[in-house]
Amino acid sequence: MGKFVMGYWAGITEEQMGSQPGFWNDTKAWGEWMVERGKHRDVLHDMKQLGVSALLTGTTLGVADTTVDWVAPSKLECAALRLRELVLAGHPETARIVETYAKSANHPDPVGRELAQDLIDIAEIARFAQREGVSRMTLEVSW
């Protein structure tokens, strides 16, 4: 079953949903990783230690907006670009992050490069939200 990931915020319009930048490959890997990473305390810990915890934001159908960890689009963009840099540099604390992402990767490229591309896509979604004047957002995954 496919996954669809997009930026989400309170008051989002149909036009904003349809105008968002998408993923270069597809959203399957990122959507599945959003679920997978939550099963691994060490991955969550590493992301917090690396200063990229804004990437842990997420929601799906049936989750109340009051329970979402909302983030500023600028923080999401910075976190995505920081993790991308660390992954591409082979930083040791990204090994488990990449390993868990590999479980859902599409494998058109080496896993680290695929994750790096998805992180660029997340940064683009966050930039779009900033241009739309959004002050807080999350990433929504749907099936």
C-alpha positions as CSV (number, residue, x, y, z in Angstrom):
1,M,0.0,0.0,0.0
2,G,1.4,3.4,-0.9
3,K,2.0,6.3,1.4
4,F,1.4,10.0,0.7
5,V,3.2,12.7,2.7
6,M,2.6,16.4,2.6
7,G,2.9,19.5,4.8
8,Y,-0.1,20.1,7.0
9,W,-1.2,23.0,9.2
10,A,-4.3,24.4,10.7
11,G,-6.5,26.1,8.0
12,I,-4.7,24.5,5.1
13,T,-6.7,25.0,1.9
14,E,-7.3,22.6,-1.0
15,E,-5.2,24.9,-3.2
16,Q,-2.2,24.7,-0.7
17,M,-2.5,21.0,-0.6
18,G,-2.4,20.7,-4.4
19,S,0.4,23.3,-4.8
20,Q,3.0,21.8,-2.4
21,P,6.2,20.6,-3.8
22,G,6.4,16.8,-3.9
23,F,9.1,14.2,-3.5
24,W,11.6,13.6,-6.2
25,N,11.1,9.9,-6.1
26,D,7.9,9.2,-4.1
27,T,6.7,9.5,-0.5
28,K,6.6,5.8,0.3
29,A,10.0,5.6,2.0
30,W,9.5,8.7,4.1
31,G,6.0,7.8,5.1
32,E,7.0,4.3,6.1
33,W,10.1,5.7,7.9
34,M,7.8,8.1,9.9
35,V,6.2,4.9,11.4
36,E,9.4,2.8,11.6
37,R,11.6,5.3,13.5
38,G,9.1,5.5,16.3
39,K,9.8,1.9,17.1
40,H,13.5,2.7,17.8
41,R,14.3,4.7,20.9
42,D,18.0,4.9,19.9
43,V,17.0,6.5,16.5
44,L,14.8,9.1,18.3
45,H,17.6,9.7,20.8
46,D,20.2,10.2,18.0
47,M,17.9,12.6,16.2
48,K,17.5,14.7,19.3
49,Q,21.2,14.6,20.0
50,L,21.9,15.7,16.5
51,G,19.5,18.7,16.8
52,V,17.1,17.4,14.2
53,S,14.1,16.6,16.3
54,A,11.9,18.9,14.3
55,L,11.9,16.0,11.7
56,L,10.0,13.9,14.3
57,T,6.8,15.9,13.7
58,G,4.0,14.0,12.1
59,T,0.3,13.2,12.0
60,T,-2.1,11.0,10.2
61,L,-5.9,10.6,9.9
62,G,-7.6,10.4,13.3
63,V,-4.8,12.1,15.3
64,A,-6.1,15.1,17.1
65,D,-4.3,18.4,16.3
66,T,-3.9,19.0,20.0
67,T,-1.6,16.0,20.2
68,V,0.7,16.9,17.3
69,D,4.2,18.2,18.0
70,W,3.9,21.3,15.7
71,V,7.1,22.9,14.5
72,A,8.0,26.2,12.8
73,P,8.6,25.6,9.1
74,S,12.0,27.3,9.4
75,K,13.0,24.7,12.1
76,L,11.8,21.8,9.9
77,E,13.8,23.2,7.0
78,C,17.0,23.6,9.1
79,A,16.6,20.1,10.6
80,A,16.2,18.6,7.2
81,L,19.2,20.3,5.8
82,R,21.3,19.6,8.9
83,L,20.5,15.8,8.8
84,R,21.2,15.7,5.1
85,E,24.6,17.2,5.6
86,L,25.4,14.8,8.4
87,V,24.2,11.7,6.4
88,L,26.2,12.7,3.4
89,A,29.3,13.2,5.5
90,G,28.8,9.8,7.1
91,H,28.5,11.1,10.6
92,P,28.6,8.0,12.9
93,E,25.4,9.1,14.8
94,T,23.4,8.9,11.6
95,A,24.2,5.2,11.0
96,R,21.0,3.9,12.8
97,I,18.9,6.6,11.3
98,V,20.0,5.5,7.8
99,E,19.6,1.8,8.8
100,T,16.0,2.3,9.8
101,Y,15.3,4.4,6.7
102,A,16.7,1.5,4.6
103,K,13.8,-0.7,5.7
104,S,11.4,1.3,3.6
105,A,13.8,2.8,1.0
106,N,13.1,2.5,-2.7
107,H,16.8,1.9,-3.5
108,P,17.2,3.8,-6.8
109,D,20.4,5.2,-5.2
110,P,22.5,4.2,-2.2
111,V,20.3,4.5,0.9
112,G,22.1,7.5,2.3
113,R,21.7,9.4,-1.0
114,E,18.0,8.5,-1.1
115,L,17.5,9.8,2.4
116,A,19.4,12.9,1.5
117,Q,17.1,13.5,-1.4
118,D,14.0,13.1,0.7
119,L,15.5,15.5,3.2
120,I,15.8,18.1,0.4
121,D,12.1,17.5,-0.4
122,I,11.1,18.0,3.2
123,A,13.1,21.3,3.2
124,E,11.2,22.4,0.1
125,I,7.8,21.6,1.7
126,A,8.9,23.6,4.7
127,R,10.0,26.6,2.4
128,F,6.6,26.4,0.7
129,A,4.8,26.6,4.1
130,Q,7.0,29.6,5.0
131,R,6.0,31.4,1.8
132,E,2.4,30.7,2.6
133,G,2.9,32.5,5.9
134,V,2.5,29.4,8.1
135,S,3.8,29.7,11.6
136,R,3.6,26.0,12.6
137,M,3.3,22.9,10.7
138,T,3.7,19.1,10.7
139,L,4.0,16.4,8.1
140,E,0.9,14.3,7.4
141,V,1.2,10.7,6.2
142,S,-1.9,9.0,4.7
143,W,-2.5,5.7,3.1
